[in-house]
């Protein structure tokens, strides 16, 4: 258990761990948890330390489109973080920023994944527009992100009983601490409302292309 706790500390970017080192440490942790039939919740309980929650935000923008709002939810599900919006007034105009709450590693991964997926969706939309007449970029991007959300939900359902046993307790503990942090800070999670699809052809093409995006899955160990 001490070795797992040490690896958990080494996997923290605040301790100087690189992205590659985080991945290596998390892989070793997962292997040790399975070998000894333990969960990260048990490791944390032994240390007697609650998980430290932090906030990390993307740059301020004028406003987020519907597909970007949906993408924030995808990131939250994949990375195990809570999203909320922060606003400020700059030169008389309101600016908005998406902020993720979670452990240092989860937030760091969420921000990197958000930027990667946002740029990927934009690039796919531009490429698709070159070969389509009457193309709706907004409907296409919505289709891509909706498919990403579906894939994230499908991936979670495919966890084996062993994985659920190893991580289930940790997820419960972490979710509880996230809820407590949000309540203490009086933060409201961001939510996206339903959208109207005006161009179903572009939307369906986005759904298809959402299948080829390298969504990946961040490790929920830390």
C-alpha positions in Angstrom: 0.0 0.0 0.0 2.9 2.3 0.7 4.3 1.8 -2.8 0.9 2.6 -4.3 0.7 5.8 -2.2 4.2 6.8 -3.3 3.4 6.3 -7.0 0.2 8.3 -6.5 2.3 11.2 -5.1 4.8 10.9 -8.0 1.9 11.0 -10.5 1.0 14.5 -9.4 2.0 17.3 -11.9 2.4 19.7 -8.9 5.3 17.5 -7.9 7.0 17.9 -11.3 5.6 14.8 -13.0 5.5 15.0 -16.8 2.5 13.8 -18.8 4.4 10.6 -19.7 5.5 10.0 -16.1 1.9 10.4 -14.9 0.8 7.8 -17.4 3.5 5.3 -16.4 2.8 5.8 -12.6 -0.9 5.3 -13.2 -0.4 2.1 -15.2 1.8 0.8 -12.3 -0.9 1.8 -9.8 -3.6 0.0 -11.7 -1.5 -3.2 -11.9 -0.7 -3.1 -8.2 -4.4 -2.5 -7.2 -5.5 -5.5 -9.3 -2.7 -7.7 -7.9 -3.6 -7.0 -4.3 -7.3 -6.6 -4.8 -7.3 -3.0 -3.4 -9.0 0.2 -4.3 -7.5 3.7 -4.3 -10.1 4.7 -1.7 -8.4 2.2 0.7 -5.0 3.8 0.0 -6.3 7.3 0.6 -8.1 6.2 3.8 -4.9 4.7 5.1 -3.0 7.9 4.5 -5.8 9.7 6.3 -5.7 12.5 3.8 -8.7 13.8 1.7 -8.1 14.4 -1.9 -7.1 18.0 -2.6 -9.5 19.7 -5.0 -8.3 22.5 -7.3 -9.6 24.7 -10.1 -8.2 25.2 -13.6 -9.7 27.3 -16.4 -9.3 27.8 -20.1 -8.8 31.3 -21.5 -11.7 33.7 -21.3 -13.8 34.0 -24.5 -16.8 36.2 -25.5 -19.2 33.2 -25.4 -19.3 29.4 -25.9 -21.3 27.9 -28.7 -23.7 25.0 -28.0 -21.2 22.4 -29.2 -18.5 23.7 -27.0 -20.9 23.6 -24.0 -21.7 20.0 -24.8 -17.9 19.3 -25.1 -17.4 20.6 -21.5 -19.8 17.9 -20.4 -17.8 15.3 -22.3 -14.6 16.4 -20.7 -16.2 16.2 -17.2 -17.4 12.7 -17.8 -14.1 11.4 -19.2 -11.8 13.1 -16.7 -14.0 12.9 -13.6 -14.1 16.7 -13.0 -16.9 19.2 -12.4 -17.3 22.1 -14.9 -18.6 25.6 -14.1 -18.5 29.0 -15.8 -16.7 32.0 -14.5 -17.4 35.5 -15.9 -15.8 38.9 -15.8 -16.3 42.3 -17.4 -13.4 43.4 -19.6 -13.6 46.8 -21.4 -17.3 46.9 -20.8 -17.9 43.4 -22.3 -18.6 40.2 -20.5 -16.1 37.4 -20.9 -16.7 33.7 -20.0 -14.3 31.0 -19.0 -14.9 27.3 -18.5 -13.3 26.1 -15.2 -12.8 22.5 -14.2 -12.7 21.3 -10.5 -10.9 18.1 -9.5 -7.6 16.8 -8.4 -4.5 18.5 -9.8 -3.9 15.6 -12.3 -7.6 15.4 -13.4 -7.8 19.1 -14.0 -4.5 19.1 -15.9 -5.7 16.3 -18.1 -9.1 17.9 -18.6 -7.6 21.1 -19.8 -5.3 19.4 -22.3 -8.0 17.1 -23.5 -10.5 20.0 -23.9 -8.0 22.0 -26.1 -7.2 19.0 -28.1 -10.8 18.0 -28.8 -11.9 21.6 -29.4 -9.2 22.1 -32.1 -9.9 18.6 -33.5 -13.6 19.3 -33.9 -12.9 22.6 -35.6 -10.4 21.0 -38.0 -12.8 18.2 -38.9 -15.5 20.8 -39.6 -13.3 22.8 -41.9 -12.2 19.7 -43.8 -15.9 18.6 -44.2 -17.0 22.0 -45.4 -14.6 21.7 -48.4 -16.5 18.8 -49.8 -20.0 19.7 -49.0 -22.5 22.2 -50.5 -25.0 23.8 -48.2 -22.9 22.6 -45.2 -23.8 23.7 -41.7 -20.7 23.8 -39.5 -22.6 24.2 -36.3 -24.8 21.2 -36.9 -21.8 19.1 -38.0 -19.8 20.1 -34.8 -22.8 19.2 -32.7 -23.0 15.8 -34.3 -19.3 15.2 -33.6 -19.6 16.2 -29.9 -22.8 14.2 -29.4 -21.0 11.1 -30.7 -18.1 11.8 -28.4 -20.5 12.0 -25.5 -22.1 8.7 -26.5 -18.7 7.0 -26.8 -17.7 8.2 -23.3 -21.0 6.8 -21.9 -20.4 3.5 -23.7 -16.8 3.2 -22.5 -17.9 3.7 -18.9 -20.5 0.9 -19.3 -17.8 -1.5 -20.6 -15.7 -1.5 -17.4 -15.1 -5.0 -16.2 -16.3 -6.1 -12.7 -12.7 -6.0 -11.6 -12.2 -2.5 -12.8 -15.5 -1.4 -11.1 -14.4 -3.0 -7.9 -11.0 -1.3 -8.0 -12.2 2.2 -8.9 -15.8 2.2 -7.7 -15.0 3.1 -4.1 -12.6 5.8 -5.2 -15.2 7.4 -7.6 -17.7 7.5 -4.8 -15.2 9.2 -2.4 -14.0 11.6 -5.1 -17.5 12.5 -6.2 -18.5 13.3 -2.6 -15.5 15.5 -2.1 -16.2 17.3 -5.4 -19.8 17.9 -4.3 -18.6 19.3 -1.0 -16.1 21.6 -2.7 -18.7 22.9 -5.1 -21.2 23.5 -2.3 -18.6 25.2 -0.1 -17.6 27.5 -2.9 -21.2 28.0 -3.9 -20.4 26.9 -7.5 -23.1 25.8 -9.9 -22.1 23.0 -12.4 -22.4 24.1 -16.0 -25.3 22.5 -17.9 -26.1 22.6 -21.6 -29.7 22.8 -22.8 -31.3 21.0 -25.7 -30.5 22.3 -29.2 -32.4 22.4 -32.4 -30.9 20.6 -35.4 -31.6 22.5 -38.6 -29.4 20.6 -41.0 -29.8 16.8 -40.3 -27.4 15.9 -43.2 -24.5 17.8 -41.6 -25.4 16.6 -38.1 -25.4 12.9 -39.3 -22.1 13.4 -41.0 -20.7 14.8 -37.7 -22.0 11.8 -35.8 -20.1 9.5 -38.2 -16.9 11.5 -38.0 -17.2 11.6 -34.2 -16.4 7.9 -34.3 -12.9 8.5 -35.6 -11.8 11.1 -33.1 -9.2 9.7 -30.6 -11.2 10.4 -27.5 -9.0 8.4 -25.2 -9.8 7.9 -21.5 -8.0 9.7 -18.7 -7.2 7.6 -15.7 -9.4 8.3 -12.7 -6.8 7.0 -10.2 -5.7 10.3 -8.8 
